Amino acid sequence: MTDEDERGVRIQALIARAGLASRRAAEGFITGGRVTLNGRVVTELGVRARPGDALAVDGKPVLAESALHYLALNKPAGYLCAMSDEFGRPLASSLFKPQIKERVYNVGRLDLDSCGLILFTNDGAFAAKVGHPSSGLVKEYEIESDKRIPNEFGARFEAGMLDDGETLKASRVVITGEFRATVQLVEGRNREIRRALGIFGLEAVVLRRVAVGPVRLGDLAEGSWRPLSGQELSILMGGA
């Protein structure tokens, strides 16, 4: 018997391992009275479950995923980063079928019209760590504008521009052509690059994410995916 079997595992960790939520969200399930262990409601965060115990959230059994996945997808424009859509638009998660049988979900977002690199997983702890702003991961984008990008765009975006009560701020901008630029963000706001372009009367014809921390899009074909490498995972989970 392993030490984990003997002592048990904190139930919020088991919920995260099952891919139901991040560990922090699982703690909210517990304190909210949504979790039962062997038929009894648990509201304390220190409770552990042992092999053979019956753990459930909202009455549904918590089962560990048969396999954990850490995936990089080259999302095409027109695919939605969501698990369902009332309008029937294509979902980015559908591109993993039928090879990936487990339910995987996106870490962070790309809007419907944007394309490029996005990470998917069914490991709640990984999603919580990598998706949180405190991870400090640099995200790099390539943009192509409908009009010439003025030289002052980069300097103003790096300095910070106010838009609708929020400061839009890039960590680095490089103008690479008359209509093209690369932008690096650390703590991205909703549609931040598109909003920054809008201040200059510009629209993004192409907005492609090409890197998330150590993970680069490279030559991954649009609509295709690959598992993250061991080195990429190690850097992402180590916070480096």
C-alpha positions as CSV (number, residue, x, y, z in Angstrom):
1,M,0.0,0.0,0.0
2,T,1.4,3.4,-0.9
3,D,1.5,6.3,1.4
4,E,-1.1,8.1,-0.7
5,D,-3.4,5.0,-0.3
6,E,-2.9,4.9,3.4
7,R,-3.3,8.6,4.2
8,G,-5.8,9.3,1.4
9,V,-5.9,12.3,-1.0
10,R,-7.5,15.6,-0.4
11,I,-10.9,15.5,-2.1
12,Q,-10.3,18.8,-3.9
13,A,-7.3,17.2,-5.5
14,L,-9.3,14.2,-6.6
15,I,-12.0,16.5,-8.2
16,A,-9.2,18.4,-10.1
17,R,-7.6,15.1,-11.2
18,A,-11.0,14.0,-12.6
19,G,-11.0,17.1,-14.8
20,L,-14.1,18.5,-13.3
21,A,-12.6,21.8,-12.1
22,S,-9.4,23.5,-11.0
23,R,-8.4,22.7,-7.4
24,R,-9.4,26.2,-6.3
25,A,-12.9,25.8,-7.9
26,A,-13.2,22.4,-6.3
27,E,-12.6,24.0,-2.9
28,G,-15.6,26.2,-3.7
29,F,-17.7,23.0,-4.5
30,I,-16.7,21.7,-1.0
31,T,-17.4,24.8,1.0
32,G,-20.7,25.3,-1.0
33,G,-22.0,21.9,0.2
34,R,-21.9,20.3,-3.2
35,V,-19.6,17.4,-2.4
36,T,-20.4,14.1,-0.6
37,L,-18.0,11.4,0.6
38,N,-19.6,8.1,1.3
39,G,-23.0,9.7,1.2
40,R,-22.2,12.5,3.7
41,V,-21.9,16.1,2.7
42,V,-18.3,17.4,3.2
43,T,-17.7,21.1,3.8
44,E,-14.2,21.1,5.3
45,L,-11.2,21.4,2.9
46,G,-8.8,19.1,4.8
47,V,-10.9,15.9,4.3
48,R,-9.1,13.1,2.5
49,A,-10.6,10.1,0.5
50,R,-9.0,6.7,0.4
51,P,-9.3,3.9,-2.2
52,G,-12.8,2.5,-2.1
53,D,-14.4,5.7,-0.9
54,A,-17.4,7.1,-2.8
55,L,-16.8,10.7,-3.8
56,A,-19.5,12.7,-5.6
57,V,-20.2,16.3,-6.8
58,D,-23.9,17.3,-7.1
59,G,-24.7,13.6,-6.7
60,K,-22.5,12.5,-9.6
61,P,-19.6,10.1,-8.9
62,V,-16.1,11.6,-9.3
63,L,-14.1,9.2,-11.4
64,A,-10.4,9.8,-12.2
65,E,-9.7,10.3,-15.9
66,S,-8.3,7.2,-17.5
67,A,-5.7,9.4,-19.2
68,L,-4.5,13.0,-18.6
69,H,-3.8,15.1,-21.7
70,Y,-1.7,18.2,-22.3
71,L,-2.3,19.3,-25.9
72,A,-1.3,22.2,-28.2
73,L,-3.9,23.0,-31.0
74,N,-3.6,25.3,-34.0
75,K,-7.1,26.7,-33.9
76,P,-8.6,27.9,-37.2
77,A,-10.6,31.1,-37.3
78,G,-14.3,30.4,-36.9
79,Y,-13.9,27.8,-34.2
80,L,-15.3,28.6,-30.7
81,C,-13.3,28.1,-27.5
82,A,-16.2,26.6,-25.5
83,M,-17.6,23.2,-24.6
84,S,-21.0,23.9,-26.2
85,D,-22.7,26.5,-28.3
86,E,-26.4,27.3,-28.6
87,F,-25.9,28.6,-32.1
88,G,-24.2,25.4,-33.4
89,R,-20.9,27.0,-34.3
90,P,-18.0,24.6,-34.6
91,L,-16.0,24.0,-31.4
92,A,-12.3,23.9,-31.1
93,S,-12.5,20.9,-28.8
94,S,-14.1,18.9,-31.6
95,L,-10.8,18.9,-33.5
96,F,-9.4,16.3,-31.1
97,K,-12.0,13.7,-32.0
98,P,-11.9,10.7,-32.3
99,Q,-8.3,10.3,-31.2
100,I,-8.9,11.9,-27.7
101,K,-11.8,10.1,-26.0
102,E,-11.6,12.1,-22.8
103,R,-13.3,15.5,-22.4
104,V,-10.6,18.2,-22.8
105,Y,-11.1,21.9,-22.4
106,N,-9.2,25.0,-23.4
107,V,-6.7,26.8,-21.1
108,G,-7.3,30.5,-21.7
109,R,-9.1,31.7,-24.9
110,L,-8.8,32.8,-28.4
111,D,-11.8,34.7,-29.8
112,L,-13.9,33.3,-32.6
113,D,-12.1,35.2,-35.4
114,S,-8.6,34.6,-34.0
115,C,-6.4,31.6,-34.9
116,G,-3.3,29.9,-33.7
117,L,-1.9,28.3,-30.6
118,I,-4.2,27.3,-27.7
119,L,-3.6,24.7,-25.0
120,F,-6.1,22.0,-24.0
121,T,-6.1,19.6,-21.0
122,N,-8.3,17.6,-18.7
123,D,-6.0,18.2,-15.7
124,G,-7.7,20.8,-13.5
125,A,-4.5,21.6,-11.6
126,F,-2.5,22.2,-14.8
127,A,-5.3,24.4,-16.2
128,A,-5.4,26.5,-13.0
129,K,-1.6,27.0,-12.8
130,V,-1.0,27.8,-16.5
131,G,-4.2,29.8,-17.0
132,H,-3.7,32.1,-14.0
133,P,-2.3,35.5,-14.7
134,S,0.3,34.9,-11.9
135,S,2.0,32.3,-14.2
136,G,3.6,35.2,-16.0
137,L,3.5,33.4,-19.3
138,V,4.3,35.5,-22.3
139,K,1.9,35.1,-25.2
140,E,3.0,36.1,-28.6
141,Y,0.8,37.1,-31.5
142,E,1.3,37.9,-35.2
143,I,-1.1,40.5,-36.6
144,E,-2.0,41.7,-40.0
145,S,-3.9,44.9,-40.2
146,D,-6.4,46.2,-42.9
147,K,-4.4,49.5,-43.0
148,R,-0.9,50.6,-42.5
149,I,0.2,50.3,-38.9
150,P,1.6,53.7,-37.8
151,N,5.0,53.7,-36.2
152,E,3.7,55.1,-32.9
153,F,1.4,52.1,-32.4
154,G,4.1,50.0,-30.7
155,A,5.3,52.7,-28.4
156,R,1.8,53.7,-27.3
157,F,0.7,50.1,-26.8
158,E,3.8,49.4,-24.7
159,A,3.3,52.5,-22.6
160,G,-0.4,51.7,-22.0
161,M,-3.6,53.0,-23.6
162,L,-6.9,53.7,-21.9
163,D,-9.9,52.0,-23.4
164,D,-13.3,51.8,-21.7
165,G,-11.8,52.2,-18.2
166,E,-9.1,49.6,-18.8
167,T,-5.4,50.1,-19.6
168,L,-4.4,48.1,-22.7
169,K,-0.6,47.3,-22.4
170,A,1.7,45.1,-24.4
171,S,5.0,43.9,-23.0
172,R,6.6,44.2,-26.5
173,V,5.5,45.3,-30.0
174,V,7.7,44.9,-33.1
175,I,6.5,46.4,-36.4
176,T,7.5,43.8,-39.0
177,G,6.0,45.3,-42.1
178,E,3.7,48.0,-43.4
179,F,0.6,46.0,-42.3
180,R,2.2,43.5,-39.9
181,A,3.4,43.4,-36.3
182,T,4.2,41.0,-33.5
183,V,2.8,41.6,-30.1
184,Q,3.7,40.1,-26.7
185,L,1.3,40.1,-23.8
186,V,1.6,38.8,-20.3
187,E,-1.7,39.5,-18.7
188,G,-4.0,39.8,-21.7
189,R,-7.4,41.5,-21.4
190,N,-10.5,40.6,-23.4
191,R,-9.8,41.2,-27.1
192,E,-6.9,43.5,-26.1
193,I,-5.0,43.6,-29.4
194,R,-8.2,44.2,-31.4
195,R,-9.1,47.0,-29.0
196,A,-5.7,48.5,-29.3
197,L,-5.8,48.5,-33.0
198,G,-9.3,50.0,-32.9
199,I,-7.9,53.1,-31.1
200,F,-5.9,53.7,-34.3
201,G,-8.8,53.0,-36.6
202,L,-7.4,49.6,-37.6
203,E,-8.9,46.1,-37.8
204,A,-7.0,42.8,-37.6
205,V,-7.4,40.9,-40.9
206,V,-5.3,38.1,-39.2
207,L,-4.7,37.7,-35.5
208,R,-2.6,34.5,-34.8
209,R,-1.2,33.4,-31.5
210,V,2.2,31.8,-32.1
211,A,3.5,31.1,-28.6
212,V,2.4,30.5,-25.0
213,G,5.5,30.6,-22.8
214,P,7.8,27.8,-24.0
215,V,5.2,26.3,-26.4
216,R,5.5,27.6,-29.9
217,L,3.2,27.0,-32.9
218,G,6.0,26.2,-35.2
219,D,4.9,24.3,-38.3
220,L,1.8,22.7,-36.7
221,A,-0.8,22.7,-39.5
222,E,-4.0,24.7,-39.0
223,G,-6.7,22.4,-37.4
224,S,-4.0,20.0,-36.2
225,W,-2.7,19.3,-32.6
226,R,0.1,17.6,-30.8
227,P,0.9,16.6,-27.2
228,L,3.1,18.9,-25.2
229,S,6.7,17.7,-24.8
230,G,8.0,16.7,-21.4
231,Q,10.3,19.8,-21.5
232,E,7.4,22.1,-22.2
233,L,5.3,20.6,-19.4
234,S,8.2,20.9,-17.0
235,I,8.7,24.6,-17.7
236,L,4.9,25.3,-17.6
237,M,4.4,23.5,-14.3
238,G,7.6,24.9,-12.8
239,G,6.6,28.4,-13.6
240,A,9.8,29.2,-15.4
